[in-house]
Amino acid sequence: MQSKVRNLAIATVIALAITSLSACGGKDTVAETSSNGLPAVTANAGEAPTITAPTGAAPTTLQTQDIIVGTGTEIQASSTLTVHYTLMTWSNGSIVESSWSG
């Protein structure tokens, strides 16, 4: 069970990091996010996301999906980034920790 929570935490951090990375400038569009029981994530660039609780069994491999697809300049390997994250438990959908709230 601990590994499932850890996997979800990693997936959530990466998904939100990708969101922050891909939303660098330009007009942004929100992508469809809910599939295969994964949490649905809605967001406006620069605002905390709304995340629905997941359903079914946790995935056994890392799942990623762009939430906000930006049209700005692509980042480089040498870029410095600031990202937000939200950690949610798979078992009951409760928020454990979020950089958006402090």
Gaussian input, Z-matrix of N, CA and C with variables (Angstrom, degrees):
# hf/3-21g

backbone

0 1
 N
 C     1     B1
 C     2     B2     1     A1
 N     3     B3     2     A2     1     D1
 C     4     B4     3     A3     2     D2
 C     5     B5     4     A4     3     D3
 N     6     B6     5     A5     4     D4
 C     7     B7     6     A6     5     D5
 C     8     B8     7     A7     6     D6
 N     9     B9     8     A8     7     D7
 C    10    B10     9     A9     8     D8
 C    11    B11    10    A10     9     D9
 N    12    B12    11    A11    10    D10
 C    13    B13    12    A12    11    D11
 C    14    B14    13    A13    12    D12
 N    15    B15    14    A14    13    D13
 C    16    B16    15    A15    14    D14
 C    17    B17    16    A16    15    D15
 N    18    B18    17    A17    16    D16
 C    19    B19    18    A18    17    D17
 C    20    B20    19    A19    18    D18
 N    21    B21    20    A20    19    D19
 C    22    B22    21    A21    20    D20
 C    23    B23    22    A22    21    D21
 N    24    B24    23    A23    22    D22
 C    25    B25    24    A24    23    D23
 C    26    B26    25    A25    24    D24
 N    27    B27    26    A26    25    D25
 C    28    B28    27    A27    26    D26
 C    29    B29    28    A28    27    D27
 N    30    B30    29    A29    28    D28
 C    31    B31    30    A30    29    D29
 C    32    B32    31    A31    30    D30
 N    33    B33    32    A32    31    D31
 C    34    B34    33    A33    32    D32
 C    35    B35    34    A34    33    D33
 N    36    B36    35    A35    34    D34
 C    37    B37    36    A36    35    D35
 C    38    B38    37    A37    36    D36
 N    39    B39    38    A38    37    D37
 C    40    B40    39    A39    38    D38
 C    41    B41    40    A40    39    D39
 N    42    B42    41    A41    40    D40
 C    43    B43    42    A42    41    D41
 C    44    B44    43    A43    42    D42
 N    45    B45    44    A44    43    D43
 C    46    B46    45    A45    44    D44
 C    47    B47    46    A46    45    D45
 N    48    B48    47    A47    46    D46
 C    49    B49    48    A48    47    D47
 C    50    B50    49    A49    48    D48
 N    51    B51    50    A50    49    D49
 C    52    B52    51    A51    50    D50
 C    53    B53    52    A52    51    D51
 N    54    B54    53    A53    52    D52
 C    55    B55    54    A54    53    D53
 C    56    B56    55    A55    54    D54
 N    57    B57    56    A56    55    D55
 C    58    B58    57    A57    56    D56
 C    59    B59    58    A58    57    D57
 N    60    B60    59    A59    58    D58
 C    61    B61    60    A60    59    D59
 C    62    B62    61    A61    60    D60
 N    63    B63    62    A62    61    D61
 C    64    B64    63    A63    62    D62
 C    65    B65    64    A64    63    D63
 N    66    B66    65    A65    64    D64
 C    67    B67    66    A66    65    D65
 C    68    B68    67    A67    66    D66
 N    69    B69    68    A68    67    D67
 C    70    B70    69    A69    68    D68
 C    71    B71    70    A70    69    D69
 N    72    B72    71    A71    70    D70
 C    73    B73    72    A72    71    D71
 C    74    B74    73    A73    72    D72
 N    75    B75    74    A74    73    D73
 C    76    B76    75    A75    74    D74
 C    77    B77    76    A76    75    D75
 N    78    B78    77    A77    76    D76
 C    79    B79    78    A78    77    D77
 C    80    B80    79    A79    78    D78
 N    81    B81    80    A80    79    D79
 C    82    B82    81    A81    80    D80
 C    83    B83    82    A82    81    D81
 N    84    B84    83    A83    82    D82
 C    85    B85    84    A84    83    D83
 C    86    B86    85    A85    84    D84
 N    87    B87    86    A86    85    D85
 C    88    B88    87    A87    86    D86
 C    89    B89    88    A88    87    D87
 N    90    B90    89    A89    88    D88
 C    91    B91    90    A90    89    D89
 C    92    B92    91    A91    90    D90
 N    93    B93    92    A92    91    D91
 C    94    B94    93    A93    92    D92
 C    95    B95    94    A94    93    D93
 N    96    B96    95    A95    94    D94
 C    97    B97    96    A96    95    D95
 C    98    B98    97    A97    96    D96
 N    99    B99    98    A98    97    D97
 C   100   B100    99    A99    98    D98
 C   101   B101   100   A100    99    D99
 N   102   B102   101   A101   100   D100
 C   103   B103   102   A102   101   D101
 C   104   B104   103   A103   102   D102
 N   105   B105   104   A104   103   D103
 C   106   B106   105   A105   104   D104
 C   107   B107   106   A106   105   D105
 N   108   B108   107   A107   106   D106
 C   109   B109   108   A108   107   D107
 C   110   B110   109   A109   108   D108
 N   111   B111   110   A110   109   D109
 C   112   B112   111   A111   110   D110
 C   113   B113   112   A112   111   D111
 N   114   B114   113   A113   112   D112
 C   115   B115   114   A114   113   D113
 C   116   B116   115   A115   114   D114
 N   117   B117   116   A116   115   D115
 C   118   B118   117   A117   116   D116
 C   119   B119   118   A118   117   D117
 N   120   B120   119   A119   118   D118
 C   121   B121   120   A120   119   D119
 C   122   B122   121   A121   120   D120
 N   123   B123   122   A122   121   D121
 C   124   B124   123   A123   122   D122
 C   125   B125   124   A124   123   D123
 N   126   B126   125   A125   124   D124
 C   127   B127   126   A126   125   D125
 C   128   B128   127   A127   126   D126
 N   129   B129   128   A128   127   D127
 C   130   B130   129   A129   128   D128
 C   131   B131   130   A130   129   D129
 N   132   B132   131   A131   130   D130
 C   133   B133   132   A132   131   D131
 C   134   B134   133   A133   132   D132
 N   135   B135   134   A134   133   D133
 C   136   B136   135   A135   134   D134
 C   137   B137   136   A136   135   D135
 N   138   B138   137   A137   136   D136
 C   139   B139   138   A138   137   D137
 C   140   B140   139   A139   138   D138
 N   141   B141   140   A140   139   D139
 C   142   B142   141   A141   140   D140
 C   143   B143   142   A142   141   D141
 N   144   B144   143   A143   142   D142
 C   145   B145   144   A144   143   D143
 C   146   B146   145   A145   144   D144
 N   147   B147   146   A146   145   D145
 C   148   B148   147   A147   146   D146
 C   149   B149   148   A148   147   D147
 N   150   B150   149   A149   148   D148
 C   151   B151   150   A150   149   D149
 C   152   B152   151   A151   150   D150
 N   153   B153   152   A152   151   D151
 C   154   B154   153   A153   152   D152
 C   155   B155   154   A154   153   D153
 N   156   B156   155   A155   154   D154
 C   157   B157   156   A156   155   D155
 C   158   B158   157   A157   156   D156
 N   159   B159   158   A158   157   D157
 C   160   B160   159   A159   158   D158
 C   161   B161   160   A160   159   D159
 N   162   B162   161   A161   160   D160
 C   163   B163   162   A162   161   D161
 C   164   B164   163   A163   162   D162
 N   165   B165   164   A164   163   D163
 C   166   B166   165   A165   164   D164
 C   167   B167   166   A166   165   D165
 N   168   B168   167   A167   166   D166
 C   169   B169   168   A168   167   D167
 C   170   B170   169   A169   168   D168
 N   171   B171   170   A170   169   D169
 C   172   B172   171   A171   170   D170
 C   173   B173   172   A172   171   D171
 N   174   B174   173   A173   172   D172
 C   175   B175   174   A174   173   D173
 C   176   B176   175   A175   174   D174
 N   177   B177   176   A176   175   D175
 C   178   B178   177   A177   176   D176
 C   179   B179   178   A178   177   D177
 N   180   B180   179   A179   178   D178
 C   181   B181   180   A180   179   D179
 C   182   B182   181   A181   180   D180
 N   183   B183   182   A182   181   D181
 C   184   B184   183   A183   182   D182
 C   185   B185   184   A184   183   D183
 N   186   B186   185   A185   184   D184
 C   187   B187   186   A186   185   D185
 C   188   B188   187   A187   186   D186
 N   189   B189   188   A188   187   D187
 C   190   B190   189   A189   188   D188
 C   191   B191   190   A190   189   D189
 N   192   B192   191   A191   190   D190
 C   193   B193   192   A192   191   D191
 C   194   B194   193   A193   192   D192
 N   195   B195   194   A194   193   D193
 C   196   B196   195   A195   194   D194
 C   197   B197   196   A196   195   D195
 N   198   B198   197   A197   196   D196
 C   199   B199   198   A198   197   D197
 C   200   B200   199   A199   198   D198
 N   201   B201   200   A200   199   D199
 C   202   B202   201   A201   200   D200
 C   203   B203   202   A202   201   D201
 N   204   B204   203   A203   202   D202
 C   205   B205   204   A204   203   D203
 C   206   B206   205   A205   204   D204
 N   207   B207   206   A206   205   D205
 C   208   B208   207   A207   206   D206
 C   209   B209   208   A208   207   D207
 N   210   B210   209   A209   208   D208
 C   211   B211   210   A210   209   D209
 C   212   B212   211   A211   210   D210
 N   213   B213   212   A212   211   D211
 C   214   B214   213   A213   212   D212
 C   215   B215   214   A214   213   D213
 N   216   B216   215   A215   214   D214
 C   217   B217   216   A216   215   D215
 C   218   B218   217   A217   216   D216
 N   219   B219   218   A218   217   D217
 C   220   B220   219   A219   218   D218
 C   221   B221   220   A220   219   D219
 N   222   B222   221   A221   220   D220
 C   223   B223   222   A222   221   D221
 C   224   B224   223   A223   222   D222
 N   225   B225   224   A224   223   D223
 C   226   B226   225   A225   224   D224
 C   227   B227   226   A226   225   D225
 N   228   B228   227   A227   226   D226
 C   229   B229   228   A228   227   D227
 C   230   B230   229   A229   228   D228
 N   231   B231   230   A230   229   D229
 C   232   B232   231   A231   230   D230
 C   233   B233   232   A232   231   D231
 N   234   B234   233   A233   232   D232
 C   235   B235   234   A234   233   D233
 C   236   B236   235   A235   234   D234
 N   237   B237   236   A236   235   D235
 C   238   B238   237   A237   236   D236
 C   239   B239   238   A238   237   D237
 N   240   B240   239   A239   238   D238
 C   241   B241   240   A240   239   D239
 C   242   B242   241   A241   240   D240
 N   243   B243   242   A242   241   D241
 C   244   B244   243   A243   242   D242
 C   245   B245   244   A244   243   D243
 N   246   B246   245   A245   244   D244
 C   247   B247   246   A246   245   D245
 C   248   B248   247   A247   246   D246
 N   249   B249   248   A248   247   D247
 C   250   B250   249   A249   248   D248
 C   251   B251   250   A250   249   D249
 N   252   B252   251   A251   250   D250
 C   253   B253   252   A252   251   D251
 C   254   B254   253   A253   252   D252
 N   255   B255   254   A254   253   D253
 C   256   B256   255   A255   254   D254
 C   257   B257   256   A256   255   D255
 N   258   B258   257   A257   256   D256
 C   259   B259   258   A258   257   D257
 C   260   B260   259   A259   258   D258
 N   261   B261   260   A260   259   D259
 C   262   B262   261   A261   260   D260
 C   263   B263   262   A262   261   D261
 N   264   B264   263   A263   262   D262
 C   265   B265   264   A264   263   D263
 C   266   B266   265   A265   264   D264
 N   267   B267   266   A266   265   D265
 C   268   B268   267   A267   266   D266
 C   269   B269   268   A268   267   D267
 N   270   B270   269   A269   268   D268
 C   271   B271   270   A270   269   D269
 C   272   B272   271   A271   270   D270
 N   273   B273   272   A272   271   D271
 C   274   B274   273   A273   272   D272
 C   275   B275   274   A274   273   D273
 N   276   B276   275   A275   274   D274
 C   277   B277   276   A276   275   D275
 C   278   B278   277   A277   276   D276
 N   279   B279   278   A278   277   D277
 C   280   B280   279   A279   278   D278
 C   281   B281   280   A280   279   D279
 N   282   B282   281   A281   280   D280
 C   283   B283   282   A282   281   D281
 C   284   B284   283   A283   282   D282
 N   285   B285   284   A284   283   D283
 C   286   B286   285   A285   284   D284
 C   287   B287   286   A286   285   D285
 N   288   B288   287   A287   286   D286
 C   289   B289   288   A288   287   D287
 C   290   B290   289   A289   288   D288
 N   291   B291   290   A290   289   D289
 C   292   B292   291   A291   290   D290
 C   293   B293   292   A292   291   D291
 N   294   B294   293   A293   292   D292
 C   295   B295   294   A294   293   D293
 C   296   B296   295   A295   294   D294
 N   297   B297   296   A296   295   D295
 C   298   B298   297   A297   296   D296
 C   299   B299   298   A298   297   D297
 N   300   B300   299   A299   298   D298
 C   301   B301   300   A300   299   D299
 C   302   B302   301   A301   300   D300
 N   303   B303   302   A302   301   D301
 C   304   B304   303   A303   302   D302
 C   305   B305   304   A304   303   D303

   B1=1.4500
   B2=1.5261
   B3=1.3347
   B4=1.4583
   B5=1.5306
   B6=1.3446
   B7=1.4609
   B8=1.5260
   B9=1.3373
   B10=1.4645
   B11=1.5203
   B12=1.3210
   B13=1.4650
   B14=1.5208
   B15=1.3345
   B16=1.4624
   B17=1.5227
   B18=1.3345
   B19=1.4677
   B20=1.5179
   B21=1.3242
   B22=1.4587
   B23=1.5255
   B24=1.3145
   B25=1.4635
   B26=1.5207
   B27=1.3139
   B28=1.4607
   B29=1.5247
   B30=1.3336
   B31=1.4669
   B32=1.5186
   B33=1.3268
   B34=1.4569
   B35=1.5221
   B36=1.3385
   B37=1.4612
   B38=1.5200
   B39=1.3242
   B40=1.4627
   B41=1.5198
   B42=1.3263
   B43=1.4627
   B44=1.5251
   B45=1.3250
   B46=1.4675
   B47=1.5209
   B48=1.3363
   B49=1.4627
   B50=1.5196
   B51=1.3337
   B52=1.4600
   B53=1.5213
   B54=1.3175
   B55=1.4625
   B56=1.5149
   B57=1.3113
   B58=1.4603
   B59=1.5243
   B60=1.3276
   B61=1.4538
   B62=1.5203
   B63=1.3150
   B64=1.4590
   B65=1.5163
   B66=1.3113
   B67=1.4627
   B68=1.5175
   B69=1.3134
   B70=1.4581
   B71=1.5202
   B72=1.3041
   B73=1.4539
   B74=1.5109
   B75=1.3126
   B76=1.4499
   B77=1.5105
   B78=1.3444
   B79=1.4593
   B80=1.5179
   B81=1.3310
   B82=1.4530
   B83=1.5236
   B84=1.3361
   B85=1.4554
   B86=1.5133
   B87=1.3302
   B88=1.4576
   B89=1.5189
   B90=1.3354
   B91=1.4617
   B92=1.5233
   B93=1.3267
   B94=1.4684
   B95=1.5279
   B96=1.3564
   B97=1.4593
   B98=1.5173
   B99=1.3126
   B100=1.4613
   B101=1.5233
   B102=1.3362
   B103=1.4583
   B104=1.5192
   B105=1.3054
   B106=1.4674
   B107=1.5222
   B108=1.3219
   B109=1.4485
   B110=1.5124
   B111=1.3325
   B112=1.4599
   B113=1.5232
   B114=1.3175
   B115=1.4693
   B116=1.5287
   B117=1.3149
   B118=1.4637
   B119=1.5210
   B120=1.3170
   B121=1.4634
   B122=1.5196
   B123=1.3204
   B124=1.4556
   B125=1.5128
   B126=1.3068
   B127=1.4577
   B128=1.5183
   B129=1.3093
   B130=1.4497
   B131=1.5183
   B132=1.3004
   B133=1.4645
   B134=1.5231
   B135=1.3319
   B136=1.4524
   B137=1.5145
   B138=1.3444
   B139=1.4629
   B140=1.5157
   B141=1.3220
   B142=1.4663
   B143=1.5282
   B144=1.3303
   B145=1.4621
   B146=1.5222
   B147=1.3239
   B148=1.4541
   B149=1.5219
   B150=1.3344
   B151=1.4599
   B152=1.5222
   B153=1.3352
   B154=1.4611
   B155=1.5218
   B156=1.3128
   B157=1.4665
   B158=1.5254
   B159=1.3325
   B160=1.4583
   B161=1.5222
   B162=1.3323
   B163=1.4560
   B164=1.5234
   B165=1.3256
   B166=1.4625
   B167=1.5138
   B168=1.3209
   B169=1.4676
   B170=1.5245
   B171=1.3230
   B172=1.4601
   B173=1.5254
   B174=1.3333
   B175=1.4636
   B176=1.5281
   B177=1.3048
   B178=1.4630
   B179=1.5221
   B180=1.3259
   B181=1.4580
   B182=1.5230
   B183=1.3065
   B184=1.4476
   B185=1.5290
   B186=1.3158
   B187=1.4598
   B188=1.5237
   B189=1.3059
   B190=1.4575
   B191=1.5206
   B192=1.3201
   B193=1.4564
   B194=1.5161
   B195=1.3233
   B196=1.4557
   B197=1.5183
   B198=1.3168
   B199=1.4563
   B200=1.5226
   B201=1.3124
   B202=1.4555
   B203=1.5245
   B204=1.3039
   B205=1.4560
   B206=1.5194
   B207=1.3128
   B208=1.4603
   B209=1.5144
   B210=1.3193
   B211=1.4580
   B212=1.5227
   B213=1.3378
   B214=1.4541
   B215=1.5161
   B216=1.2965
   B217=1.4524
   B218=1.5240
   B219=1.3239
   B220=1.4662
   B221=1.5331
   B222=1.3280
   B223=1.4620
   B224=1.5214
   B225=1.3138
   B226=1.4673
   B227=1.5205
   B228=1.3173
   B229=1.4661
   B230=1.5217
   B231=1.3046
   B232=1.4673
   B233=1.5288
   B234=1.3344
   B235=1.4671
   B236=1.5265
   B237=1.3210
   B238=1.4581
   B239=1.5202
   B240=1.3297
   B241=1.4570
   B242=1.5115
   B243=1.3044
   B244=1.4554
   B245=1.5181
   B246=1.3225
   B247=1.4621
   B248=1.5185
   B249=1.3211
   B250=1.4559
   B251=1.5157
   B252=1.3262
   B253=1.4545
   B254=1.5178
   B255=1.3259
   B256=1.4527
   B257=1.5154
   B258=1.3227
   B259=1.4640
   B260=1.5192
   B261=1.3469
   B262=1.4629
   B263=1.5195
   B264=1.3435
   B265=1.4614
   B266=1.5194
   B267=1.3202
   B268=1.4607
   B269=1.5237
   B270=1.3252
   B271=1.4637
   B272=1.5255
   B273=1.3349
   B274=1.4634
   B275=1.5373
   B276=1.3175
   B277=1.4575
   B278=1.5193
   B279=1.3337
   B280=1.4741
   B281=1.5279
   B282=1.3326
   B283=1.4610
   B284=1.5205
   B285=1.3253
   B286=1.4585
   B287=1.5161
   B288=1.3263
   B289=1.4605
   B290=1.5215
   B291=1.3266
   B292=1.4544
   B293=1.5170
   B294=1.3222
   B295=1.4551
   B296=1.5205
   B297=1.3252
   B298=1.4552
   B299=1.5215
   B300=1.3353
   B301=1.4696
   B302=1.5208
   B303=1.2667
   B304=1.4536
   B305=1.4513
   A1=110.76
   A2=116.71
   A3=120.90
   A4=111.03
   A5=117.04
   A6=119.27
   A7=110.88
   A8=118.03
   A9=120.07
   A10=110.64
   A11=116.98
   A12=120.99
   A13=109.34
   A14=116.50
   A15=120.38
   A16=110.14
   A17=117.15
   A18=120.74
   A19=111.15
   A20=116.85
   A21=119.83
   A22=110.49
   A23=116.07
   A24=119.60
   A25=110.08
   A26=116.36
   A27=120.43
   A28=110.07
   A29=116.83
   A30=120.63
   A31=111.14
   A32=116.78
   A33=120.86
   A34=111.00
   A35=116.31
   A36=120.08
   A37=110.34
   A38=116.58
   A39=119.71
   A40=111.04
   A41=116.98
   A42=119.77
   A43=111.04
   A44=116.32
   A45=118.83
   A46=111.36
   A47=116.83
   A48=119.16
   A49=109.90
   A50=115.86
   A51=119.88
   A52=109.72
   A53=115.93
   A54=119.83
   A55=110.18
   A56=116.12
   A57=119.53
   A58=111.27
   A59=116.55
   A60=120.47
   A61=111.50
   A62=116.15
   A63=119.13
   A64=112.86
   A65=118.04
   A66=120.86
   A67=112.17
   A68=116.95
   A69=121.14
   A70=110.74
   A71=117.40
   A72=121.72
   A73=114.25
   A74=115.35
   A75=121.13
   A76=112.69
   A77=115.18
   A78=120.98
   A79=108.68
   A80=117.32
   A81=121.77
   A82=110.26
   A83=115.97
   A84=120.92
   A85=108.66
   A86=116.67
   A87=121.69
   A88=108.25
   A89=116.30
   A90=121.48
   A91=110.54
   A92=116.71
   A93=122.84
   A94=107.07
   A95=118.69
   A96=119.14
   A97=115.86
   A98=119.33
   A99=120.04
   A100=110.49
   A101=115.87
   A102=120.57
   A103=108.61
   A104=115.74
   A105=121.74
   A106=113.41
   A107=117.89
   A108=121.30
   A109=115.18
   A110=117.51
   A111=120.51
   A112=109.59
   A113=117.55
   A114=119.70
   A115=110.32
   A116=116.34
   A117=120.83
   A118=107.03
   A119=116.34
   A120=121.38
   A121=108.10
   A122=115.73
   A123=120.39
   A124=108.00
   A125=116.10
   A126=118.62
   A127=110.94
   A128=114.56
   A129=123.02
   A130=104.88
   A131=117.62
   A132=121.08
   A133=109.59
   A134=116.21
   A135=121.79
   A136=115.06
   A137=118.00
   A138=121.69
   A139=110.40
   A140=116.51
   A141=121.29
   A142=109.83
   A143=117.77
   A144=120.87
   A145=112.12
   A146=115.85
   A147=122.62
   A148=105.77
   A149=117.26
   A150=121.23
   A151=108.62
   A152=116.88
   A153=120.49
   A154=109.37
   A155=116.27
   A156=120.59
   A157=110.18
   A158=117.08
   A159=120.38
   A160=110.97
   A161=116.35
   A162=121.38
   A163=109.16
   A164=115.86
   A165=120.17
   A166=112.70
   A167=114.90
   A168=121.39
   A169=110.35
   A170=115.27
   A171=121.03
   A172=109.55
   A173=117.95
   A174=119.93
   A175=110.27
   A176=115.90
   A177=120.70
   A178=111.87
   A179=117.12
   A180=121.66
   A181=108.88
   A182=116.06
   A183=122.00
   A184=110.52
   A185=116.36
   A186=122.87
   A187=108.00
   A188=117.66
   A189=120.71
   A190=109.40
   A191=115.32
   A192=121.02
   A193=108.02
   A194=116.47
   A195=120.31
   A196=108.55
   A197=116.63
   A198=121.94
   A199=109.44
   A200=116.56
   A201=121.98
   A202=106.68
   A203=116.13
   A204=121.09
   A205=107.80
   A206=115.80
   A207=120.52
   A208=111.91
   A209=115.21
   A210=120.69
   A211=111.24
   A212=116.30
   A213=120.84
   A214=112.09
   A215=116.03
   A216=123.03
   A217=110.13
   A218=116.12
   A219=121.09
   A220=109.77
   A221=115.56
   A222=119.39
   A223=109.96
   A224=115.59
   A225=122.65
   A226=109.02
   A227=117.38
   A228=122.10
   A229=110.93
   A230=118.32
   A231=121.92
   A232=112.93
   A233=117.70
   A234=121.57
   A235=111.29
   A236=116.71
   A237=123.17
   A238=107.41
   A239=116.07
   A240=120.99
   A241=111.50
   A242=116.56
   A243=123.45
   A244=105.95
   A245=116.80
   A246=120.42
   A247=110.69
   A248=116.59
   A249=123.78
   A250=108.91
   A251=116.66
   A252=121.21
   A253=109.77
   A254=115.90
   A255=123.09
   A256=107.39
   A257=117.18
   A258=123.35
   A259=108.24
   A260=116.23
   A261=122.51
   A262=108.96
   A263=116.68
   A264=119.52
   A265=109.29
   A266=116.20
   A267=120.13
   A268=110.37
   A269=116.66
   A270=121.07
   A271=114.01
   A272=118.78
   A273=119.09
   A274=113.83
   A275=117.68
   A276=120.79
   A277=115.32
   A278=117.18
   A279=118.21
   A280=110.48
   A281=115.02
   A282=120.99
   A283=107.95
   A284=116.14
   A285=121.86
   A286=110.16
   A287=115.77
   A288=120.80
   A289=108.45
   A290=116.56
   A291=120.08
   A292=109.83
   A293=115.99
   A294=119.20
   A295=111.54
   A296=117.57
   A297=121.12
   A298=111.76
   A299=116.78
   A300=119.46
   A301=113.22
   A302=118.67
   A303=117.84
   A304=113.43
   D1=-39.82
   D2=179.09
   D3=-59.47
   D4=-39.89
   D5=-178.78
   D6=-68.38
   D7=-33.70
   D8=177.52
   D9=-65.38
   D10=-42.89
   D11=178.58
   D12=-64.52
   D13=-42.34
   D14=178.88
   D15=-62.73
   D16=-43.88
   D17=178.93
   D18=-61.23
   D19=-42.24
   D20=178.37
   D21=-65.04
   D22=-41.26
   D23=179.30
   D24=-60.59
   D25=-44.21
   D26=179.75
   D27=-64.34
   D28=-44.71
   D29=179.81
   D30=-61.52
   D31=-41.33
   D32=-179.40
   D33=-66.16
   D34=-44.93
   D35=179.37
   D36=-61.34
   D37=-44.71
   D38=-179.52
   D39=-66.01
   D40=-43.14
   D41=-179.82
   D42=-60.96
   D43=-43.29
   D44=179.85
   D45=-72.73
   D46=-31.65
   D47=175.29
   D48=-64.97
   D49=-42.72
   D50=177.97
   D51=-61.68
   D52=-40.27
   D53=177.49
   D54=-57.73
   D55=-48.30
   D56=-178.73
   D57=-65.61
   D58=-38.41
   D59=-178.73
   D60=-69.20
   D61=-40.12
   D62=-175.43
   D63=-82.29
   D64=-10.28
   D65=-176.99
   D66=-99.34
   D67=31.75
   D68=-177.43
   D69=-84.88
   D70=91.61
   D71=174.34
   D72=81.04
   D73=168.62
   D74=176.86
   D75=73.48
   D76=-178.98
   D77=177.92
   D78=-79.38
   D79=135.92
   D80=-175.88
   D81=-111.35
   D82=149.71
   D83=174.46
   D84=-126.65
   D85=144.31
   D86=179.96
   D87=-90.80
   D88=129.36
   D89=-178.84
   D90=-88.64
   D91=157.89
   D92=173.19
   D93=-66.30
   D94=132.06
   D95=-172.35
   D96=-123.38
   D97=-20.07
   D98=-173.93
   D99=-89.91
   D100=118.51
   D101=176.10
   D102=-159.67
   D103=148.23
   D104=176.30
   D105=53.74
   D106=34.42
   D107=177.60
   D108=79.31
   D109=0.05
   D110=179.10
   D111=-70.11
   D112=154.96
   D113=178.17
   D114=-60.78
   D115=141.61
   D116=172.79
   D117=-87.51
   D118=132.22
   D119=-177.78
   D120=-123.02
   D121=125.22
   D122=174.44
   D123=-119.24
   D124=145.80
   D125=-176.31
   D126=-157.83
   D127=154.13
   D128=166.35
   D129=-114.36
   D130=135.74
   D131=-178.08
   D132=-50.98
   D133=128.44
   D134=178.36
   D135=88.28
   D136=-2.15
   D137=179.53
   D138=-119.89
   D139=153.83
   D140=178.19
   D141=-60.80
   D142=139.01
   D143=179.98
   D144=-77.02
   D145=159.96
   D146=169.13
   D147=-103.30
   D148=128.31
   D149=-175.61
   D150=-125.17
   D151=126.17
   D152=176.24
   D153=-86.41
   D154=156.54
   D155=179.52
   D156=-67.91
   D157=143.78
   D158=177.22
   D159=-72.71
   D160=163.19
   D161=176.63
   D162=-128.96
   D163=158.60
   D164=177.60
   D165=72.56
   D166=-163.69
   D167=-178.18
   D168=-78.89
   D169=146.35
   D170=177.55
   D171=-67.48
   D172=145.12
   D173=177.78
   D174=-65.84
   D175=152.40
   D176=-179.96
   D177=-94.01
   D178=-9.96
   D179=177.11
   D180=-127.33
   D181=159.22
   D182=-179.59
   D183=-62.55
   D184=130.89
   D185=178.21
   D186=-114.51
   D187=131.27
   D188=177.80
   D189=-131.30
   D190=150.82
   D191=176.07
   D192=-159.69
   D193=136.01
   D194=175.69
   D195=-66.38
   D196=133.67
   D197=177.01
   D198=-95.55
   D199=-49.00
   D200=176.02
   D201=-120.63
   D202=120.98
   D203=-179.66
   D204=-96.91
   D205=111.67
   D206=-178.16
   D207=-84.80
   D208=165.82
   D209=178.89
   D210=-121.46
   D211=10.70
   D212=-178.47
   D213=-79.53
   D214=-171.76
   D215=179.48
   D216=-63.57
   D217=136.10
   D218=179.09
   D219=-69.62
   D220=141.16
   D221=179.40
   D222=-73.39
   D223=159.28
   D224=179.08
   D225=-112.26
   D226=164.01
   D227=178.74
   D228=-59.08
   D229=-26.71
   D230=-178.64
   D231=-91.26
   D232=0.88
   D233=-178.16
   D234=-68.84
   D235=147.53
   D236=172.36
   D237=-103.81
   D238=129.18
   D239=-175.39
   D240=-124.75
   D241=152.51
   D242=169.78
   D243=-117.90
   D244=127.11
   D245=-177.29
   D246=-127.27
   D247=156.58
   D248=172.58
   D249=-106.90
   D250=158.39
   D251=177.72
   D252=-145.05
   D253=159.67
   D254=172.46
   D255=-137.93
   D256=129.61
   D257=-179.94
   D258=-107.26
   D259=118.71
   D260=-178.46
   D261=-122.48
   D262=140.49
   D263=175.54
   D264=-77.11
   D265=141.71
   D266=179.03
   D267=-73.43
   D268=-38.59
   D269=-172.21
   D270=-62.22
   D271=-38.13
   D272=-177.29
   D273=-134.23
   D274=2.89
   D275=175.79
   D276=72.08
   D277=17.12
   D278=179.19
   D279=-84.50
   D280=144.70
   D281=178.42
   D282=-78.91
   D283=124.01
   D284=-179.63
   D285=-90.12
   D286=-42.41
   D287=-176.00
   D288=-160.02
   D289=147.47
   D290=177.35
   D291=-152.87
   D292=134.86
   D293=176.44
   D294=-71.12
   D295=-16.09
   D296=178.82
   D297=-71.33
   D298=-25.70
   D299=-175.26
   D300=-103.27
   D301=12.91
   D302=174.21
   D303=138.20

